[in-house]
Amino acid sequence: MTTLDWSEIGERVREARLTMRMSQEQLAQKTDLDRTMISKIEAGSRRLDALELVRLSRALDMPMGHFLNTPPAVMSHRTPLAEDTVTNSAQISYRLDSSLAAWIREIGMLVSLGTLDLKPIKRYPHKVDGPSAAAEAARWLRGDLGLGASAIDSMAGLSERCGQYVLVTDLPGDGASAVDGDIAAAVVSLSGLPGRRRSTAAHELGHLILGDEYSTDAGVNASRSEREAMIDAFAAELLLPVEVVRRAREANASSRSILVRLAAEYRTSWTLVLRQARAAGLITAGEEKSFVRIRRPMQSSETPWDGPLCPTSAPSVCLRALHTP
């Protein structure tokens, strides 16, 4: 990542202010600067000294690196924020992207210090043009990693084996991922139930394995909803193969009992289990709709996260030092 120029720094100050739903006047009050000064900073016509940057960073709840470093190229393609386009979704996405960019910088620092050896990035070697092909890619990955049809013990550990390093954050939302050179990283939010977090991690891994939306035929030729449908199919098949559900229906038990057992064994969300059960022919469309209204009965006993908050191969003392104010 390279250092931004003053106009780019000003633009990132403006975007961060918008995500906080602040006016220039409100930001000026929080930083003890004049409103005209804030306006000039955002326009790139006024430089910042170190103390002013610290004040802006604190007021906007962003690390200083967010204002000083260029984000990964794939993140720079995302829709810029404007005064009239800042929704809750855009705000959450921007903050997750900022956390992701900071995480990529920290991984790069660990590599430069010689404390982390990057794993090679895995890519699916065949064309993916729809959900069926994406599910086949998940089966390929399971075979390549020697997982067979077994439950995944740790999504964080599996992602690292594929060259993607996962950081868990307390920011709202789901997750985000990007590749910057030879560094592949993802952030996953702690919000939501454990099954959803595992689905999010699998989803972000799918972006890596299948390729990002700017560099693949599927990404260029498909709409965003079509791309997401492919990634969802990959994540579902990775976490709970349809063949496992097909074999489970041979058991002498009710469909709901089978699904509850599979959800517990494979540690997935209830929605994902229903999706795979429908694909396997275990339940009908009507049963799927009725089961959606049933709250899965083991959520209170599930663990909060299935793996480390950072790469398992990185020394914990180094990571703690990086996150210490």
The 8 nearest C-alpha neighbors of each residue, nearest first, counted from 0:
[[1, 69, 68, 70, 2, 71, 104, 179],
 [2, 0, 69, 68, 3, 67, 70, 4],
 [1, 3, 68, 67, 69, 4, 0, 66],
 [4, 2, 67, 68, 7, 69, 8, 1],
 [3, 5, 7, 6, 8, 2, 67, 43],
 [6, 4, 8, 43, 7, 9, 46, 3],
 [5, 7, 43, 9, 8, 4, 10, 42],
 [8, 6, 10, 9, 4, 5, 3, 11],
 [7, 9, 5, 11, 66, 10, 6, 3],
 [41, 8, 10, 43, 12, 6, 40, 7],
 [9, 11, 7, 13, 12, 8, 41, 14],
 [10, 12, 14, 8, 13, 9, 66, 15],
 [13, 11, 9, 15, 10, 14, 16, 41],
 [12, 14, 10, 16, 11, 15, 41, 9],
 [15, 13, 11, 17, 16, 12, 80, 10],
 [14, 16, 12, 18, 17, 13, 11, 59],
 [17, 15, 13, 19, 14, 18, 21, 12],
 [16, 18, 20, 14, 19, 15, 21, 13],
 [19, 17, 90, 15, 20, 16, 14, 85],
 [18, 20, 16, 17, 21, 15, 59, 90],
 [21, 19, 17, 18, 16, 22, 85, 15],
 [22, 20, 19, 16, 25, 17, 26, 23],
 [21, 23, 25, 24, 26, 20, 16, 17],
 [24, 22, 26, 25, 34, 27, 37, 21],
 [23, 25, 27, 34, 22, 26, 28, 33],
 [26, 24, 22, 28, 27, 23, 21, 29],
 [27, 25, 29, 23, 28, 24, 30, 21],
 [26, 28, 32, 24, 34, 30, 25, 29],
 [27, 29, 25, 31, 26, 30, 24, 32],
 [30, 28, 26, 27, 31, 58, 25, 32],
 [29, 31, 27, 32, 28, 54, 26, 55],
 [32, 30, 28, 27, 29, 33, 26, 54],
 [31, 33, 27, 30, 36, 34, 28, 37],
 [34, 32, 36, 35, 27, 37, 31, 28],
 [33, 35, 37, 24, 27, 36, 23, 38],
 [36, 34, 38, 33, 37, 39, 23, 32],
 [35, 37, 33, 39, 34, 38, 40, 32],
 [38, 36, 40, 34, 35, 39, 41, 23],
 [37, 39, 35, 41, 36, 40, 42, 34],
 [38, 40, 42, 36, 44, 45, 41, 37],
 [41, 39, 45, 37, 43, 9, 42, 38],
 [9, 42, 40, 38, 43, 39, 10, 13],
 [41, 43, 39, 40, 44, 9, 38, 6],
 [44, 6, 42, 9, 5, 40, 41, 45],
 [45, 43, 39, 42, 40, 46, 6, 5],
 [46, 44, 40, 39, 43, 47, 36, 42],
 [45, 47, 5, 40, 48, 44, 43, 39],
 [46, 48, 51, 52, 49, 45, 40, 50],
 [47, 49, 51, 50, 52, 46, 53, 45],
 [48, 50, 52, 51, 53, 47, 54, 63],
 [51, 49, 53, 52, 48, 54, 47, 55],
 [52, 50, 54, 53, 48, 49, 47, 55],
 [51, 53, 55, 49, 50, 54, 56, 47],
 [54, 52, 56, 50, 51, 55, 57, 49],
 [55, 53, 51, 57, 52, 56, 30, 58],
 [56, 54, 52, 58, 57, 53, 59, 51],
 [55, 57, 53, 61, 59, 54, 58, 63],
 [58, 56, 60, 54, 59, 55, 53, 61],
 [57, 59, 55, 60, 56, 54, 29, 30],
 [58, 60, 56, 57, 61, 55, 15, 16],
 [61, 59, 57, 58, 56, 62, 55, 15],
 [60, 62, 56, 59, 63, 57, 65, 15],
 [63, 61, 64, 65, 56, 60, 66, 57],
 [64, 62, 65, 66, 56, 61, 67, 53],
 [63, 65, 67, 62, 66, 68, 101, 61],
 [66, 64, 63, 62, 67, 68, 97, 61],
 [67, 65, 8, 64, 63, 11, 68, 12],
 [66, 68, 64, 3, 2, 65, 8, 63],
 [69, 67, 2, 3, 1, 64, 65, 66],
 [68, 70, 1, 0, 3, 2, 71, 67],
 [69, 71, 100, 68, 72, 75, 74, 0],
 [72, 70, 179, 74, 73, 75, 69, 100],
 [71, 73, 75, 74, 70, 76, 179, 178],
 [72, 74, 75, 76, 71, 177, 213, 178],
 [75, 73, 76, 72, 71, 77, 70, 177],
 [74, 76, 72, 73, 77, 70, 71, 78],
 [77, 75, 74, 73, 78, 72, 79, 213],
 [76, 78, 75, 74, 79, 73, 80, 72],
 [77, 79, 80, 76, 75, 74, 89, 81],
 [80, 78, 77, 81, 14, 76, 75, 84],
 [81, 79, 14, 84, 85, 78, 82, 17],
 [80, 82, 84, 83, 85, 79, 14, 17],
 [81, 83, 84, 85, 17, 80, 14, 20],
 [82, 84, 81, 85, 80, 86, 17, 20],
 [85, 83, 81, 82, 86, 80, 89, 79],
 [86, 84, 89, 83, 80, 90, 82, 81],
 [85, 87, 89, 88, 84, 90, 18, 83],
 [88, 86, 90, 89, 91, 85, 18, 92],
 [87, 89, 91, 86, 90, 92, 85, 172],
 [90, 88, 92, 86, 87, 91, 85, 93],
 [89, 91, 18, 87, 93, 88, 92, 86],
 [92, 90, 88, 94, 89, 93, 172, 87],
 [91, 93, 89, 95, 90, 94, 96, 88],
 [94, 92, 96, 90, 95, 91, 89, 97],
 [93, 95, 97, 91, 96, 92, 98, 90],
 [94, 96, 98, 92, 97, 93, 99, 91],
 [97, 95, 99, 93, 94, 98, 92, 100],
 [98, 96, 94, 100, 99, 95, 93, 101],
 [97, 99, 95, 101, 96, 100, 102, 94],
 [98, 100, 96, 102, 97, 101, 186, 95],
 [99, 101, 103, 97, 102, 98, 70, 96],
 [102, 100, 104, 98, 99, 103, 97, 105],
 [103, 101, 99, 105, 104, 100, 98, 106],
 [104, 102, 106, 100, 105, 101, 107, 99],
 [103, 105, 107, 101, 102, 106, 108, 100],
 [106, 104, 108, 102, 107, 103, 109, 101],
 [107, 105, 109, 103, 108, 104, 102, 110],
 [108, 106, 104, 110, 105, 109, 111, 103],
 [107, 109, 105, 111, 106, 110, 112, 104],
 [110, 108, 106, 112, 114, 107, 111, 115],
 [109, 111, 115, 107, 113, 108, 112, 114],
 [112, 110, 108, 113, 109, 107, 114, 115],
 [113, 111, 109, 110, 114, 108, 115, 107],
 [112, 114, 110, 111, 115, 109, 116, 108],
 [113, 115, 109, 112, 110, 313, 116, 314],
 [116, 114, 110, 109, 313, 113, 117, 312],
 [117, 115, 110, 118, 114, 113, 312, 313],
 [118, 116, 115, 119, 162, 110, 182, 181],
 [117, 119, 162, 120, 116, 160, 161, 159],
 [120, 118, 162, 121, 117, 161, 181, 160],
 [121, 119, 162, 161, 118, 122, 163, 183],
 [120, 122, 161, 208, 119, 162, 123, 207],
 [123, 121, 208, 124, 209, 120, 207, 210],
 [122, 124, 208, 125, 209, 136, 121, 140],
 [125, 123, 122, 126, 209, 136, 121, 208],
 [126, 124, 123, 127, 136, 132, 122, 209],
 [125, 127, 128, 124, 132, 123, 217, 216],
 [128, 126, 132, 133, 129, 217, 125, 209],
 [127, 129, 217, 132, 126, 130, 133, 216],
 [128, 130, 132, 131, 229, 127, 133, 225],
 [129, 131, 229, 133, 232, 132, 134, 228],
 [132, 130, 134, 133, 129, 135, 232, 229],
 [131, 133, 135, 127, 134, 130, 129, 136],
 [134, 132, 130, 233, 136, 135, 131, 229],
 [135, 133, 233, 137, 131, 136, 132, 232],
 [134, 136, 132, 138, 133, 137, 139, 131],
 [137, 135, 139, 133, 134, 138, 140, 132],
 [138, 136, 237, 140, 134, 233, 139, 135],
 [139, 137, 135, 141, 140, 136, 142, 134],
 [138, 140, 136, 142, 137, 141, 143, 135],
 [141, 139, 143, 137, 142, 138, 144, 136],
 [142, 140, 146, 138, 144, 139, 143, 147],
 [141, 143, 145, 139, 140, 144, 147, 146],
 [142, 144, 140, 141, 145, 139, 146, 138],
 [145, 143, 141, 142, 146, 140, 147, 160],
 [146, 144, 142, 143, 147, 141, 140, 148],
 [147, 145, 141, 144, 149, 142, 148, 151],
 [146, 148, 149, 145, 142, 141, 144, 138],
 [147, 149, 146, 243, 240, 150, 141, 242],
 [148, 150, 147, 146, 151, 265, 239, 243],
 [149, 151, 265, 152, 148, 264, 238, 239],
 [152, 150, 153, 149, 154, 238, 265, 146],
 [151, 153, 150, 154, 305, 156, 157, 265],
 [154, 152, 156, 305, 155, 306, 151, 157],
 [153, 155, 157, 156, 158, 197, 200, 151],
 [156, 154, 158, 153, 157, 306, 165, 159],
 [155, 157, 159, 153, 154, 158, 160, 306],
 [156, 158, 154, 160, 159, 155, 153, 161],
 [159, 157, 161, 163, 155, 160, 156, 154],
 [158, 160, 163, 162, 156, 164, 161, 157],
 [159, 161, 157, 158, 162, 156, 118, 163],
 [162, 160, 158, 121, 159, 120, 163, 157],
 [163, 161, 120, 118, 159, 119, 160, 183],
 [162, 164, 183, 159, 184, 158, 161, 165],
 [165, 163, 184, 159, 310, 185, 183, 158],
 [166, 164, 185, 186, 155, 184, 309, 163],
 [165, 167, 186, 309, 308, 185, 187, 168],
 [166, 168, 187, 308, 186, 188, 189, 165],
 [169, 167, 188, 170, 189, 187, 166, 186],
 [168, 170, 189, 188, 171, 190, 167, 187],
 [169, 171, 168, 188, 172, 95, 189, 190],
 [172, 170, 190, 188, 91, 169, 173, 189],
 [171, 173, 188, 91, 174, 170, 190, 92],
 [174, 172, 188, 187, 199, 171, 175, 196],
 [173, 175, 187, 186, 188, 199, 172, 95],
 [176, 174, 186, 185, 95, 203, 96, 187],
 [175, 177, 185, 184, 203, 186, 99, 174],
 [178, 176, 184, 183, 179, 185, 73, 74],
 [177, 179, 183, 182, 180, 184, 71, 181],
 [180, 178, 182, 71, 181, 183, 177, 72],
 [179, 181, 182, 178, 183, 71, 72, 0],
 [180, 182, 179, 183, 178, 120, 117, 119],
 [183, 181, 179, 180, 178, 184, 103, 117],
 [184, 182, 178, 163, 177, 162, 164, 179],
 [185, 183, 164, 163, 176, 177, 165, 103],
 [184, 186, 176, 165, 175, 164, 166, 99],
 [185, 187, 166, 174, 175, 165, 167, 99],
 [188, 186, 174, 167, 173, 168, 166, 200],
 [187, 189, 168, 173, 190, 169, 167, 174],
 [188, 190, 169, 168, 167, 191, 187, 196],
 [191, 189, 188, 171, 169, 192, 172, 173],
 [190, 192, 195, 189, 193, 196, 188, 173],
 [191, 193, 195, 194, 196, 190, 298, 303],
 [194, 192, 196, 195, 303, 304, 197, 191],
 [195, 193, 268, 267, 197, 196, 192, 266],
 [194, 196, 198, 193, 197, 192, 268, 199],
 [195, 197, 199, 193, 198, 194, 200, 192],
 [196, 198, 200, 194, 199, 195, 201, 193],
 [199, 197, 195, 201, 196, 200, 202, 194],
 [198, 200, 202, 196, 197, 201, 195, 203],
 [199, 201, 197, 203, 202, 198, 204, 196],
 [202, 200, 234, 204, 198, 199, 203, 205],
 [201, 203, 199, 205, 234, 200, 204, 198],
 [202, 204, 206, 200, 205, 201, 176, 199],
 [205, 203, 201, 207, 206, 202, 200, 208],
 [204, 206, 202, 208, 203, 207, 230, 209],
 [205, 207, 203, 204, 211, 210, 209, 208],
 [206, 208, 210, 204, 205, 209, 211, 203],
 [207, 209, 122, 205, 123, 210, 206, 121],
 [210, 208, 206, 207, 123, 205, 122, 211],
 [209, 211, 207, 206, 208, 215, 214, 212],
 [212, 210, 206, 213, 214, 207, 215, 218],
 [211, 213, 218, 214, 215, 219, 210, 217],
 [214, 212, 211, 218, 215, 219, 73, 210],
 [213, 215, 211, 212, 210, 218, 216, 219],
 [216, 214, 218, 217, 210, 213, 212, 219],
 [215, 217, 219, 218, 220, 214, 126, 128],
 [216, 218, 215, 220, 221, 219, 128, 127],
 [219, 217, 212, 215, 216, 221, 220, 213],
 [218, 220, 216, 217, 221, 215, 213, 212],
 [221, 219, 217, 218, 216, 222, 215, 128],
 [222, 220, 218, 217, 225, 219, 226, 223],
 [223, 221, 225, 224, 226, 220, 218, 219],
 [222, 224, 226, 225, 227, 221, 218, 212],
 [223, 225, 227, 222, 226, 228, 221, 229],
 [226, 224, 228, 222, 223, 227, 221, 229],
 [227, 225, 223, 229, 228, 224, 221, 222],
 [226, 228, 230, 224, 229, 225, 231, 223],
 [229, 227, 225, 231, 226, 230, 224, 232],
 [230, 228, 130, 232, 226, 227, 231, 133],
 [229, 231, 227, 233, 232, 228, 205, 202],
 [230, 232, 228, 234, 233, 229, 227, 235],
 [233, 231, 229, 235, 130, 230, 134, 234],
 [232, 234, 134, 133, 230, 137, 231, 236],
 [235, 233, 201, 237, 231, 202, 232, 236],
 [236, 234, 232, 238, 237, 233, 239, 231],
 [235, 237, 240, 239, 233, 134, 238, 234],
 [236, 238, 137, 234, 235, 239, 233, 240],
 [237, 239, 235, 236, 234, 240, 151, 265],
 [240, 238, 236, 237, 235, 241, 265, 243],
 [241, 239, 236, 242, 243, 237, 238, 148],
 [240, 242, 244, 243, 279, 275, 245, 239],
 [241, 243, 245, 240, 244, 246, 279, 148],
 [244, 242, 246, 241, 240, 245, 247, 148],
 [245, 243, 247, 241, 242, 246, 276, 279],
 [246, 244, 242, 243, 247, 279, 248, 241],
 [245, 247, 243, 244, 248, 249, 242, 250],
 [248, 246, 244, 249, 245, 250, 243, 257],
 [247, 249, 250, 246, 245, 281, 244, 257],
 [248, 250, 247, 246, 251, 245, 252, 244],
 [251, 249, 248, 252, 247, 257, 246, 253],
 [250, 252, 249, 253, 248, 257, 247, 254],
 [253, 251, 250, 256, 257, 254, 248, 255],
 [254, 252, 256, 255, 257, 251, 250, 248],
 [255, 253, 257, 256, 258, 252, 281, 282],
 [254, 256, 258, 257, 253, 259, 290, 252],
 [257, 255, 259, 253, 258, 254, 260, 252],
 [258, 256, 254, 260, 255, 259, 261, 253],
 [257, 259, 261, 255, 260, 256, 262, 254],
 [258, 260, 262, 256, 261, 257, 255, 263],
 [261, 259, 263, 257, 258, 262, 264, 256],
 [262, 260, 264, 258, 263, 259, 265, 257],
 [263, 261, 259, 267, 266, 265, 260, 264],
 [262, 264, 266, 260, 261, 265, 259, 267],
 [263, 265, 261, 266, 262, 260, 150, 267],
 [264, 266, 150, 262, 267, 263, 261, 239],
 [267, 265, 263, 262, 264, 194, 268, 261],
 [266, 268, 194, 262, 265, 269, 271, 272],
 [267, 269, 194, 271, 270, 195, 272, 262],
 [268, 270, 272, 271, 295, 273, 267, 262],
 [271, 269, 273, 268, 272, 274, 291, 267],
 [270, 272, 274, 268, 273, 269, 235, 275],
 [273, 271, 269, 275, 274, 270, 276, 262],
 [272, 274, 276, 270, 271, 275, 277, 287],
 [275, 273, 271, 277, 272, 276, 270, 278],
 [274, 276, 278, 272, 277, 273, 241, 279],
 [277, 275, 273, 279, 281, 278, 274, 282],
 [276, 278, 280, 274, 282, 275, 279, 281],
 [279, 277, 275, 276, 280, 274, 241, 281],
 [280, 278, 276, 277, 281, 245, 241, 275],
 [279, 281, 277, 278, 282, 276, 283, 245],
 [280, 282, 276, 279, 277, 248, 245, 254],
 [283, 281, 277, 280, 286, 276, 287, 284],
 [282, 284, 286, 285, 287, 277, 280, 281],
 [283, 285, 287, 286, 288, 282, 277, 289],
 [284, 286, 288, 283, 287, 289, 282, 290],
 [287, 285, 289, 283, 288, 284, 282, 290],
 [288, 286, 284, 290, 285, 289, 291, 273],
 [287, 289, 291, 285, 286, 290, 284, 292],
 [288, 290, 286, 291, 287, 292, 285, 293],
 [289, 291, 287, 293, 292, 288, 286, 273],
 [292, 290, 288, 293, 289, 287, 270, 294],
 [291, 293, 290, 289, 294, 288, 287, 295],
 [294, 292, 290, 291, 295, 289, 296, 269],
 [295, 293, 296, 292, 291, 269, 290, 298],
 [294, 296, 297, 269, 293, 298, 259, 268],
 [297, 295, 298, 294, 299, 259, 293, 300],
 [296, 298, 299, 300, 295, 301, 263, 259],
 [299, 297, 301, 300, 296, 295, 192, 193],
 [298, 300, 297, 301, 296, 302, 192, 303],
 [301, 299, 298, 297, 302, 296, 303, 263],
 [302, 300, 298, 299, 303, 297, 193, 266],
 [301, 303, 304, 300, 305, 193, 299, 298],
 [302, 304, 193, 301, 305, 192, 189, 300],
 [305, 303, 302, 306, 193, 307, 196, 189],
 [304, 306, 153, 302, 303, 154, 307, 152],
 [305, 307, 153, 155, 304, 308, 156, 154],
 [308, 306, 309, 311, 310, 155, 305, 304],
 [307, 309, 167, 166, 306, 310, 165, 168],
 [308, 310, 166, 307, 165, 311, 167, 164],
 [311, 309, 312, 313, 164, 165, 159, 307],
 [312, 310, 313, 309, 307, 156, 314, 159],
 [311, 313, 310, 314, 115, 116, 114, 309],
 [312, 314, 115, 310, 311, 315, 114, 318],
 [315, 313, 317, 316, 312, 318, 114, 311],
 [316, 314, 318, 317, 319, 313, 311, 309],
 [315, 317, 319, 318, 314, 320, 313, 321],
 [318, 316, 320, 315, 319, 314, 321, 313],
 [319, 317, 321, 315, 320, 316, 322, 314],
 [320, 318, 316, 322, 321, 317, 315, 323],
 [319, 321, 317, 323, 318, 322, 316, 324],
 [320, 322, 318, 319, 323, 317, 105, 324],
 [321, 323, 319, 320, 324, 318, 317, 105],
 [322, 324, 320, 321, 319, 318, 317, 316],
 [323, 322, 321, 320, 319, 62, 63, 57]]
